[in-house]
């Protein structure tokens, strides 16, 4: 822990840097495991294949175009969006994700 030796006026910056490095590390670890499954789920919704960075803009376009307005399509979309959100929280805010899991028994 180097925080005690950092001048007080620079501690906030040091904490932000440490947080960003932690996010980058978690992102690299999670990207390899979650991305193929998320890409497959989004691809199934769209009836397309591709990697997640290519499919997500297409998903946004399909949502804007009303392709998920029907109740059965909304349910499928919600499930995939929840999976994407959980994957992103695992990178950006794992403590929040852990607290959500404890609250909902997941």
PyMOL commands that set and color helices and strands:
alter all, ss='L'
color gray80, all
select helices_A, chain A and resi 3-5+8-46+52-64+71-92+94-104
alter helices_A, ss='H'
color red, helices_A
deselect
rebuild
show_as cartoon
